[in-house]
Amino acid sequence: MPLDGKTAFVTGGRQGIGRGILEAFLTEGATVTTCGRGARPKDFPAAVLWCELDVSDPDAVNQLAQTMDALDILVNNAGVQVEKTVVDSSDADWDLVMGVNARGVFNTCRAFIPKMSHGGSIINIGSISGRVSDPSMALYNASKAFVHGLTRSIAVDHGPDVRCNAICPGWIETGMLEAGFDLSGDPERAKSDALSRHPVRRFGKPADIAAIAVWLASDEAGFATGQMFTVDGGMTAASPINPGLT
């Protein structure tokens, strides 16, 4: 098991990509702690330690870090989205999205890097939306671009003590994906169009992201740092001209 004996902290592990990653880490031998706003989910694996935490609160993050021993793996997965343009976005929208997606990653990295074992792995969950913009998702797009930039900076500034990479998922089957299609006047047609633009002819699943997270967390990825790993079923490889459309 590539993660046998390693300790991991995964933010936002309640559901979706975060849940997939923590379950894969458990399978591969890691000891896993996760966090979220609110109480521990009733269906959570018994082996996972749960902490109530708002990652946008630097004091709360610092306090948690002080209670934890040396850490081998940090996964910054907690994220939110608001489906609005710049003009429609409010100050509250800014505080929510940038607070969790951008400041939250900064808070946890700042607090936990000094606690990490030599050669530890930080995995930030970025997005293809950090380099190609989804419509009406201005703050989300911007927050993921921040994550990509911070990932490179951490890799440069804190190597070789830690490695830092980002996974950039495409369209993964979570609640966020459905919310994006709901912005369309015809959600079913939008979904069909999107599927036709994926060479693999399906959307991603949390397990697809978890698989690369396991590799990045393992010693096998010891020469990988400062990189953005796109996992999107080939969608961003394609030209806008799409003969597969029907």
C-alpha positions in Angstrom: 0.0 0.0 0.0 1.7 3.2 -1.2 0.4 5.3 1.8 1.0 2.8 4.5 2.0 4.6 7.7 1.4 8.1 6.4 -0.8 10.7 8.0 -3.2 12.8 6.0 -5.4 15.8 6.5 -8.1 16.4 3.9 -10.3 19.5 4.0 -13.9 19.3 2.9 -14.1 15.5 3.1 -17.9 15.3 3.7 -18.8 14.5 0.1 -17.8 14.6 -3.5 -14.1 14.7 -4.4 -13.0 15.1 -0.8 -14.9 12.0 0.2 -13.5 10.0 -2.7 -9.9 11.1 -1.7 -10.2 10.2 1.9 -11.7 6.8 1.2 -8.9 6.1 -1.3 -6.3 7.2 1.2 -7.8 4.8 3.8 -7.7 1.9 1.4 -4.0 2.7 0.6 -3.0 2.6 4.3 -3.0 6.2 5.4 -4.4 7.6 8.7 -6.9 10.3 7.7 -8.3 13.3 9.4 -10.9 15.5 7.7 -13.0 18.5 8.4 -16.1 20.4 7.5 -18.7 22.8 8.8 -21.1 21.1 11.1 -21.3 17.7 12.8 -19.7 14.5 11.6 -21.7 12.8 8.9 -23.5 9.7 10.2 -22.3 7.5 7.4 -18.7 8.3 7.8 -16.0 5.6 7.9 -15.2 4.9 11.6 -11.5 5.1 11.0 -11.6 8.8 9.9 -11.2 11.5 12.5 -13.6 14.4 12.0 -13.0 18.0 13.0 -15.5 20.9 12.7 -13.6 23.7 10.9 -14.2 26.7 8.8 -11.0 26.9 6.7 -11.6 30.6 6.0 -11.0 31.3 9.7 -7.2 31.6 10.2 -7.4 31.4 14.0 -9.4 28.2 13.9 -7.0 26.7 11.4 -4.0 27.7 13.5 -5.5 26.2 16.6 -6.2 22.9 14.9 -2.7 22.7 13.5 -1.2 23.1 17.0 -3.1 20.0 18.2 -1.8 17.8 15.4 1.4 15.9 15.2 3.7 15.7 12.2 1.7 15.5 8.9 2.8 13.7 5.7 -0.1 14.7 3.4 -2.2 17.9 3.2 -5.1 18.0 0.7 -6.9 21.3 0.3 -10.2 20.3 -1.2 -12.8 22.4 0.6 -14.5 24.7 -1.9 -17.7 26.5 -2.7 -19.1 28.2 -5.8 -21.5 31.0 -6.6 -23.1 31.1 -10.1 -22.8 34.8 -10.9 -21.0 37.3 -13.1 -18.7 40.0 -11.7 -21.5 42.6 -12.0 -24.0 40.4 -10.2 -21.6 39.3 -7.4 -22.0 40.9 -4.0 -19.4 41.5 -1.3 -20.9 38.6 0.6 -20.3 36.4 -2.5 -16.7 37.5 -2.6 -16.2 36.8 1.1 -17.7 33.3 0.8 -16.0 32.1 -2.3 -12.6 33.8 -1.9 -12.7 33.1 1.8 -13.0 29.3 1.4 -11.4 28.6 -2.0 -8.5 31.1 -1.8 -7.9 32.2 1.8 -8.8 28.7 3.1 -6.0 27.1 1.1 -3.6 29.9 2.2 -4.6 29.4 5.8 -4.1 25.7 5.9 -0.8 25.8 4.0 0.6 28.5 6.2 -0.4 26.6 9.4 0.5 23.1 8.4 3.7 23.5 6.4 5.8 23.9 9.6 4.1 20.7 10.9 4.8 18.5 7.8 7.4 15.8 7.6 10.4 16.3 5.3 9.3 15.5 1.8 5.6 15.8 2.7 3.1 16.3 -0.1 0.6 19.1 -0.4 -2.2 18.5 -2.9 -4.4 21.5 -3.8 -7.6 20.9 -5.7 -7.6 23.5 -8.4 -9.8 23.3 -11.5 -9.8 23.7 -15.3 -11.8 26.8 -14.4 -8.5 28.3 -13.2 -7.4 28.6 -16.8 -10.6 28.5 -18.9 -13.6 30.3 -17.6 -16.9 28.8 -17.0 -19.7 31.3 -17.7 -21.3 33.1 -14.8 -18.8 31.7 -12.3 -16.5 34.7 -12.1 -15.4 34.4 -8.4 -15.0 30.6 -8.6 -12.8 30.9 -11.7 -10.7 33.6 -10.1 -10.3 31.6 -6.8 -9.0 28.6 -8.7 -6.5 30.7 -10.6 -5.2 31.9 -7.2 -4.9 28.2 -6.0 -2.7 27.4 -9.1 -0.4 30.4 -8.5 -0.1 29.6 -4.8 0.7 26.0 -5.6 3.7 27.1 -7.7 4.9 29.5 -5.1 4.8 26.9 -2.3 6.7 24.4 -4.4 9.4 27.0 -5.2 9.7 28.5 -1.7 9.3 25.4 0.5 11.1 22.7 -1.5 12.7 20.3 -0.7 11.0 20.2 2.6 7.6 19.7 1.0 6.3 19.1 -2.5 3.2 21.0 -3.7 1.0 20.2 -6.7 -2.5 20.9 -7.8 -5.1 18.6 -9.4 -7.3 20.4 -11.9 -10.5 18.4 -12.3 -12.8 18.9 -15.2 -16.5 18.2 -14.9 -16.9 15.8 -12.1 -20.2 14.2 -11.0 -21.0 16.3 -7.9 -23.6 18.8 -6.9 -21.5 21.6 -8.3 -21.7 20.0 -11.8 -25.5 19.9 -11.7 -25.6 23.6 -10.5 -23.6 24.6 -13.6 -26.0 22.9 -16.0 -28.9 24.5 -14.2 -27.7 27.8 -15.5 -28.6 26.8 -19.0 -32.0 27.4 -20.6 -32.1 23.7 -21.5 -30.0 21.7 -18.9 -30.5 18.3 -20.6 -29.3 19.6 -23.9 -26.4 21.4 -22.2 -25.4 18.1 -20.6 -25.6 16.2 -23.8 -23.4 18.8 -25.5 -20.9 18.6 -22.7 -20.7 14.8 -22.9 -20.0 15.0 -26.6 -17.0 17.2 -25.9 -15.3 14.6 -23.7 -13.2 12.1 -25.7 -13.9 9.5 -23.0 -17.7 10.2 -23.4 -18.4 10.5 -19.7 -18.1 12.9 -16.9 -15.5 12.3 -14.2 -16.1 10.6 -10.9 -14.5 11.4 -7.5 -12.6 8.2 -7.8 -10.9 9.5 -10.9 -9.5 12.4 -8.9 -8.7 10.2 -5.9 -6.5 8.0 -8.0 -4.1 10.8 -9.0 -4.2 12.1 -5.4 -3.0 8.8 -4.1 0.0 8.9 -6.6 0.9 12.5 -5.7 0.7 11.7 -2.0 3.0 8.7 -2.4 6.8 8.5 -2.6 6.5 7.4 -6.2 5.7 11.1 -7.1 8.9 12.3 -5.4 10.1 14.3 -8.5 6.7 16.0 -9.1 6.2 19.4 -7.6 4.9 22.8 -8.7 2.6 21.2 -11.4 -1.0 21.4 -12.3 -2.3 18.0 -13.3 -5.4 18.3 -15.5 -7.9 15.4 -15.2 -10.8 16.3 -17.4 -11.5 13.4 -19.7 -9.7 15.2 -22.6 -12.2 18.1 -22.7 -9.8 20.9 -22.8 -7.6 19.1 -25.4 -10.3 19.5 -28.0 -11.0 22.2 -30.5 -14.2 24.2 -30.3 -15.1 22.5 -33.6 -16.8 19.4 -32.4 -18.0 16.9 -35.1 -19.4 14.7 -32.3 -22.3 17.1 -31.7 -25.7 15.8 -32.7 
